[in-house]
Amino acid sequence: MDHFEYRGRELFCEDIPVRELAEKYGTPLFVYSSATLLHHLKQIQTAFASANPVICYSVKTNGNIHIAKLMADHGSGFDVTSGGELYRALKAGATGDKIVFAGVGKTDPEIKYALEQDILFFNVESEEELHNLGAVAKSVGKVARATLRVNPDLPPKTHAKTDTSVKGVKFGLDIDTVVEVARGVVGHPNLQVVGLHMHLGSPILSADPYRQGIEKGLKLIEAFRQMGHPIKYLNMGGGFGIHYRKQEALPAGAFAEVILPGVKAANCQLVLEPGRFVVGNAGILVSRVVFTKESGGKHYIIQDAAMNDLIRPTLYDSFHRIWPVQPAGNLPAPPTDYEVEIPDTFKQNVVGPVCESGDYLAKDRALPVMKRGDLLATFSAGAYGMAMSSNYNARCRAAEVLVTGGTARLIRRRETYEDLVAAEVDCKD
Ligand code: LLP
């Protein structure tokens, strides 16, 4: 369910024509629907309500402070992965008691910053990190709460670049040695091991890995408790998939069905770190066609969004639906099935202006004839879109607009050429 719909021959975000936003704010432009975002947050809150979970929105997905504030205002905490993300969460109005901190390379200044904020806990990913956390906590006279992030060694379940629970990846503690690692800090005066964490990968379109992960997790929790660690939290991370191609995502309830019994069996407080599920389908990237051309028998739509705005197709070969903002002819709405022949379309490559052959939003995609000046919408761009954008080719980052009903609000202005060089102009030894 989302609030991007075609009314007549025009795409709307909630009650505002996307064309109007493109005219007012320019392109490329990220447009977010707050109703869609809140709908998805609510889905998770409702599906897991019986466990009264601590929901920590994953800031890396879309860290805009206005989006984060919307999340905080509706009861969410935050999962952060750097000092910068912690800063963003705090800027959005979060308090430490609802912030968790993951990542394989937390630095001492980041750890101190998080300790100052008295965050709920650190998701610890290696033995060395665990001991260092204790040492840093000691140096500032604090006790750090930690959950041990385990890599449960599950079969592949998503793109290799984003699968975080197959054997040998850099994430988490090895399931074969995690119990010994936990034993090594029993009674540490500056460390409290309060839980177990796993983030299985992203996006995941089946509940089965969560069932398998919990099964393994229950045994670990038992072992940690036996050695005296006060295990209170089971943090199942994020990873819930969304609609990219069609309606392929599972409802939150499908994940709840396998996670809730595990949480009960573990007698733990459930923590979740959803990102993509909340914001992914709540955002689109709007771009304008600059030129079209044909080369070597291929048809190209060159538009003003590029891999620096949305790198997912380039990086993971991800599929994002793309469709005209104002479709003409007999094509009122985007296809729901890309496996079949789509009338009045032909295969085109949607590319950007960046100087790389890998700069594309879609390859061989069924699209109608487009012409210079037409607008395109790339869907499901709310997660890992703006968050992974860059200034490559000295391109100014896009603007972001948040729509609520009939109101649109600029939540990040388009960057300027001055912004591009600001940190270079200002620098001093
Ligand atoms: N928790 C941890 C520890 C994570 O590493 C992540 C995502 C999440 C939660 C949130 O996962 P989500 O609910 O959004 O699936 N750039 C890639 C995705 C990388 C995911 C990184 N970790 C993409 O565009 O597909």
Boltz pocket constraint, residues with backbone or C-beta under 6 A from the ligand:
constraints:
  - pocket:
      binder: B
      contacts: [[A, 58], [A, 60], [A, 61], [A, 79], [A, 102], [A, 103], [A, 162], [A, 199], [A, 201], [A, 202], [A, 203], [A, 237], [A, 238], [A, 239], [A, 240], [A, 273], [A, 274], [A, 275], [A, 276], [A, 277], [A, 312], [A, 316], [A, 383], [A, 384]]
      max_distance: 6.0
